[in-house]
Amino acid sequence: MYRREFLETGARGLLSALFLPTLLSFKEKDSHNHVIDKIELYRYDVNIPRYFSFGTWLNRQHVYMKISSGNHYGWAEMTGGINKPDLDLNQWAEFLQPLKGMTINQLLSYLEKNHVPKPKLSWGKQEFLEIALLDLLGRIENKPALEILNLTETRPVPGLFCILDKDIENVKKNAENSVKHNLSSFMKIKMYGDLSLDKKVLKTVRDIIGDDSFVLSDVNEGYKNWKDIDELAGILKELHACGLNAVEDPAKMSREQWIELQNKVGSLDLIPDVPMRPSWEAMKKDINGMGRIYNIHPACMGSISIASKLALKIKGLGAKLMVGDASTTGPSCTVWQQIAIGTGASWVEAIEKFDDSEGYLTCIKDSATYRDKDGLFAYKPKPGFGLELDEDQLRKVCSQYTTL
């Protein structure tokens, strides 16, 4: 009835890759003696409201970071603040102060020690630093980051367009934009744990993009007032009958409840997201049977190298893989597009947005990822993650710049 095709790729080197050392254990190379001598931060603001079942983001403040060692550098991005229009980068960046002067090897060891149940740094900050470090290391060694991570797939992947709005007119406009930008084949919509509203959002989208697109929803555990799995399954079946193909985190559940729910909702695919966080804990868990598609969520993995191994573990179970998003706007987009391509994911949600990323898009001089003639996200290998930015232009579109 609705298109269920995914791009399939081989599991080349899958079992061996699962047992290879992570990036954090490669400490013997001369390149790891390079010293981090400069850290630059850019604050990029988005003032477009985004709606979730747990609340509303009226604005958010993204931090783009460039770390340098001599003439080599690495880029990364994370959300520095949500609804914090007065965020000051100098105060926010206090956790980065000790890093200047460290060698790459020292910083790798520092991050590895934080892979514990209660780390000193948040998962997002750990991931932020590791991405920048991996980009830097790849440029020093003249190797693509995917090569360092031993990710070998190269086939282009579809982009997953996401609508984060519950105003029906805005939903309609966003769906029309997805068609305009050739991004309507795979669609994600936020749902809110309100069946009536969720059906309206779904129907609005289906009326515009048609029956052939794959539509998934993310409820962010928003369905709460159900007495048993049968009742929750009934809600999801009703949404499935209205055109929903898959649902991400419909409710807070135990592993056993996830498995039971997937068995009760027929051809509707469940997508565990929260149970995959952080990556090193998910690697230890028995996740088999919880869903048919699993989400690797940027900013929640804590380690991009372990997240890459987790992605291969998921595919080894015979399940589909998606690479999600953390409402990224800039450098993290190409990073996660490359991870999606390298792991053979079915789609990638972390794509540059034509509204949120409007200013950032004017700064890109070169990127290792691009849209091909079919509208898919494709890859041309470059050292590190391969992003080149016009930094003079970047300062113009950012609200604050500082150097450590």
N, C-alpha and C positions, 0 to 999 in steps of 0.2 A: 504493500500500500504506500508506504513512504520509503524513500531510498535508504538502504542500509549498507551501501558499499563503503568500504574504507580502503585506503591505499595500503596494500600489503607489501611487506618487504621480508627478505629472508632473515633467518636468525644466525647469520654468518658469525662464527666465532663466539656464539652466545655463552656456552658453558665455560670456555676458557676465560672470557671476559669477566664472568662473575667472581672468579677467584684471583684476578690480577690485583696487585697492590693499588690502593687509591693514590691519587695525586699527593696526598699528605705524607706518604711514606717514601717518596722519591727524594731523598735528602743527600745523595752522594754526589750530585753533579756540581761542576764548577759554577754554573749559572746561578746556583742557589747562594753563592757568596756575594752576589750583587747587593748593594745597600740601597734601601729606599731613602732618597734624599729630598723628595718633594711630594707634597700632597695638596692637590687643588680641589676645591669644592664649589659647585654651582647649585643655586637653589632655583628650581623651575616650578612655577605655580600653575595649578589647574583650578579654575573657579567655576566649574560646571558641576552642579549637584548630581550625586550618584546615590541610588536607593538600594537598600538591602533589607532583609527580614529583621535584622538586628538594629537597624538605625540608618541615618542619612549622613553621607559625606557632603557637606556644603562646599568644601574646598579641601585641597590637599597640597602638600609641599614636598616635591620630589628633590632628592639630592643626587646630583651627578658627581662622581669622583674620578679624578685622574691621578694615579700614583706614578711616580717616575723614579727611575734609576739611571742617571746619566741621560742619554738620548732615547732611552727606551721607556715605554709607559703602558699603563693598562687602565681601561675604563670600567666603571660599574655604576649601578643606579639602585636606589632604594627609596621608599617613601619615608621621608623624615618626619612628617607630621600630617595629621588629619584634623581638619577644623582648627588649625593653629596658624592663622594668618600672620602672627607676630613672631613666628619661629626665627631664631637667630642662629645662623650656621656656626658661629664661633662657640656658642654654648653647646649646641647639639654635638659638635665635633670633639668634645673633651675626651671621648673614648679612643680617638685616633691619635691623640698627642704622643703616647708612648711608642707608637709604631715608627715614627720618623727616626732614621738611624739604624733600624733593625736590618739585618740581612734577610733575604727571602727565606732562607733556612730557618732563621729564628721566628719569623712570622708564621711559617708553616707549623712549627712546633707549638707556637702559642695558640693557633686555631685548633690544632688536634687535641690539645688539653681541654678545650671547651666542649668536646663531644661527650658530654655527661648529662645526667638527668636535669641538673640545675646549673646551667652554664653561666659564667659571668656576663657574657654577651648574649643578646637575643639571637634567635635563629636567623632573623633577617640580617643582622649586622655581621654574623659569621659568614653567611652566604655572600654578602656584599663585598667583604674583604677577600674571600677566596676567588670570586669572579675576577676582581681587579688583578689579583696576584697571578691567576692563570693566564690572563690576557698579557700581562707584563712578561711572564716566563716564556710564553709562546713567541713573543717578539724578540726576546733576547736570544732564544734558541733557533729562531727562524722556522718555527713549526706551527701549524694550525693547532688551536686549542683542542679540537676534536681528536687530533692525532695523539696528543699528550694523554687524553682521557680514554684512548683506545676505542673510540666510537667510529665505526667504519661505514655505516650506511650513508648513502648520498642522494637517494631519491627525493624529489621535492614533496612537500606536504601541504595540505590545504590549510588556510587560515580559518580560525573560528571567530566569527564576528559576535560580539557580546553586547546585549542591550541591558543597561542598568537603570531602568526607569519604570515607574508604575503609572505615570500619566499617559493615558491611552493615546492622546495626540502625539506626544513625544515618542512613544513606542512606534507609532505608525511612521513618523518621520525617520526614525533610525532604521526601521526595516526597509523603507524606500531607499535610504542611503546605502544600505548593504547591497541592494540590487544594482544601484548606480555604480558602485565600486567593485562589482564582480566578487562579492564576498557573501552571497546568500545561500550557497550550497550547504554550508555548515553553520548553524546558528545557535547561539546560546542566549537564553533569556533568564533574568532573575525572577524568581518567584518568592512569595512572601508568607507562605503558610496560611493564606486565606484562599480557599478553593474558588470562591466566586471571582475574586480579583485575578487569581492565577489563570483561570480559564479565559477571562477577557483578554489578558495579555497574550496568551497563546493563540487565541482565535484571531486577534489583530495581526499577529505576525504571519500566521498561516494564510490569511486572506491575501497578503501581499507577496510572500515568497513562493506560495504554491505548495503542492503536495509532495514534490520530488526532493525537497531539501531535508537534511537530517537536523532535527531540532532537539536540543537538550536544555534542561533547566537546572539552575542551581538554587536550592532553597536555603542554603546555609543553616541547615538543621532547624528550619522554621516551623515545620509541623510538630506541634507540641501536645495538643490535647487529644491524644488517641489512647484508647484503653488497652488495645492489644495489636499485634501485627496484622491481624485480619482487617481491622478497621483502617489502619494505615495503607494496607494493600488496596483496599477499596477506593480510597482517595486517589492513589496513583493510577489505578486502572481507569478511573474516570478521566484523568488527564491524558492517559494513553489513548483512550477512545477519541479524544479531541485533537490528536495529532502529535503527542509528545513521544519521542523515540527513546529518550534516556533522561535520567534524573540524578543529579549530584547532591549528596548529603541531604536527603529529604528530612531526616530527623536524627536526633542523637540516639545511637543504638550500640548495643554490644556486638561483638563479632557474630555470635550465634543469631542475633536478631537480623543482622545484615543478610546472612545466609538464608534464613527462613523467608525474609521478605523477597529476596531475589527469586526464590523458588515459587512464590505466590503471585508474582506479577507478570507471568508469561513472557512475552517477547519484549517487554519494556526493560531496558538495560539500566542497572544501577551502577553508579560511579562513586566509589569511596574516595574522599579527599582528605578530610580531617584525620581519619585513621592512618594516613600515610605520613604523618608529621611527628617528629623530624625524620629525616631519611635514615639515620643510623638506628633508630628504634624500629622503624618499619622493616628494616632489613632482618631484624630478629623475629618478627611476628609471622605467624601462619595466617596469611591473608587470602588463601585460596578459597574461592566460592563466594566471596563477599559481594562481588559484582562481576560484570562482563567487561567493563572498562575501568581503568584506574587512573587517577589524576596525580601527576607530579606538579605540585603547586609552587611556583616561584615565591621567594621570600619566606617560605615556610619549611624548606628542606634543611637549612642549616649548613649544608655542604653540597656544592654542585658536583663534586667528584663522586660522593656516595649516592647522590640522587641519580647520577648516571647509571650506577650499578643497580640501584633499585628499579630503574626503568627496565633494565635487562632481566631482572628477576621477574617482573610483572609479565614480560613477554614470554619468559620461560614457562609460565603457568598456562600459556595458551590464551591469555586475555589480551584485550586491546589496551593501548596506552594513549593517553592524551597528555599534552603539556599545557598546563593552565596559564593563569595570569594573576598578577597582583596589581592590576590597573597600571601597569608599566607604561611609560610614555617615551623613553629615550634609549640609552645604551643597552638596557637589559633586554629590549625587544629582540635585537639581533642575536644576543647570547642564547636566549631560550629557543629562538627559531633554529639555531644551529644544533642545540641539544635535541630538539624534536626530530630534525633531519637525521642526525647521527645515531639516534636510537630507533629510528623507523616508526615514530609515533603516527597515529592516525590523523592527528591535526594538532595545530598549535594555536593557542588563544593569545599568547603574548605577541601581539602585532602592533605596529605603529597605528595610532588612531588618527583619523582625519580631523578630529576636533581637539581632543586632549593633547595630541602631539603636534599641533599646527605650527607652533614656533620652532620646536626642535627639528622638524623636517626641513626647515630652511638652512640648517647647520650641517647636514650630512654631505661630506665630500666623497666618501666611498664607504661601502659596506660589503661584508662577505655574504650577505643574504639579499635577495631581490625577488620581485614578482616575475615569473616567467610568462610566456605567451598564453598559457592556460590559466593564469591567475594564481598559480601555486607559489609557495615560498621555496625558492631554490637557493643553492649554495655554490659559491666559488671560493675554494680554499685560499686563505691568506694567513700570515703569521698572527698568532694569538686569535682574537675574535675579529680582527681585521677592520675595526671601525675607525674612520678618519673624520674628524669634525673641524669645521671652521670655528675656532675658539673666539675670534673677535665677534662673530655673529652670535655665538652662544652667549657671550656676556650681554649682548643687547637684548636677547629674549628671556634672560634670567633676571630675577629680582635681587640676587645677592651673589657675590663671588668672594671667596677668601682663600688664602694660602696658609698652610701650616709649615 
